[in-house]
Amino acid sequence: MEVRKDFEIVRAGTVDDAMADSSALWLAADATGGRALFTAAEGYEVWIRPQKLSGKLCFKMAAAQLSGSHPGASR
């Protein structure tokens, strides 16, 4: 995923943890930097960077499934 502010990419990487209300997230440490916190209140946005998955256990999910609105979802 990419972290952006003012339409510019600030950093890209893997989410380590996120607030349930989407107000903030921690980006995992990698070769380009340490673990970092980004908040929506400071103007940061998170964008998913599509990429091809490899291996036997690839899984695709529709937006409706992500939100729990698919048939059989517990509410």
matplotlib code that plots the C-alpha trace (Angstrom):
import matplotlib.pyplot as plt

x = [0.0, 1.0, 0.8, 0.1, -0.2, -1.1, -1.2, 2.4, 3.6, 5.2, 6.0, 5.0, 5.0, 3.0, 0.4, 1.5, -1.6, -4.5, -7.2, -10.7, -12.1, -9.5, -8.1, -4.5, -2.3, 1.2, 3.4, 5.8, 9.5, 11.4, 14.6, 13.5, 12.5, 11.4, 7.9, 5.9, 2.5, 0.3, -2.9, -5.9, -6.0, -2.6, -3.8, -2.4, -4.3, -3.7, -4.0, -3.8, -1.2, -2.5, 0.1, 0.1, 0.0, 1.9, 1.4, -1.4, -3.4, -4.3, -7.7, -9.7, -12.4, -15.1, -15.7, -19.1, -17.3, -14.8, -17.6, -19.4, -22.5, -22.3, -24.8, -24.1, -22.1, -22.6, -23.7]
y = [0.0, 3.6, 6.4, 9.8, 13.4, 16.3, 13.8, 12.8, 9.3, 9.6, 6.0, 2.5, -0.7, -3.1, -2.2, -3.5, -2.4, -0.1, 1.6, 0.1, 3.5, 4.1, 7.2, 5.9, 3.0, 1.7, 1.0, -2.0, -1.3, -2.2, -1.4, 2.2, 3.1, 2.1, 1.4, 4.6, 6.0, 7.9, 9.6, 10.8, 14.0, 15.0, 14.6, 11.2, 8.9, 5.2, 3.7, 0.0, -0.8, -3.7, -6.5, -10.1, -12.7, -15.9, -19.4, -21.8, -19.7, -16.7, -15.2, -12.5, -10.6, -8.2, -4.9, -6.3, -9.2, -6.8, -4.9, -8.0, -7.4, -10.7, -13.5, -15.5, -12.8, -12.5, -9.1]
z = [0.0, -0.4, 2.1, 0.4, 1.6, -0.7, -3.6, -3.1, -2.1, 1.3, 1.8, 0.6, 2.5, 4.6, 7.3, 10.7, 12.6, 12.1, 14.2, 13.8, 12.9, 10.1, 11.9, 12.0, 11.0, 11.7, 8.7, 9.3, 9.4, 6.2, 4.3, 3.7, 7.3, 10.7, 11.9, 11.4, 12.5, 10.0, 11.0, 8.9, 11.1, 9.8, 6.2, 5.3, 3.0, 2.3, -1.1, -2.0, -4.6, -6.6, -7.1, -8.4, -5.6, -5.9, -4.3, -3.9, -1.4, -3.5, -2.5, -4.2, -2.4, -3.5, -1.7, -0.4, 1.2, 2.9, 4.5, 5.7, 3.6, 1.6, 2.2, 5.3, 7.0, 10.7, 11.9]

ax = plt.figure().add_subplot(projection="3d")
ax.plot(x, y, z, "-o")
ax.set_aspect("equal")
plt.show()
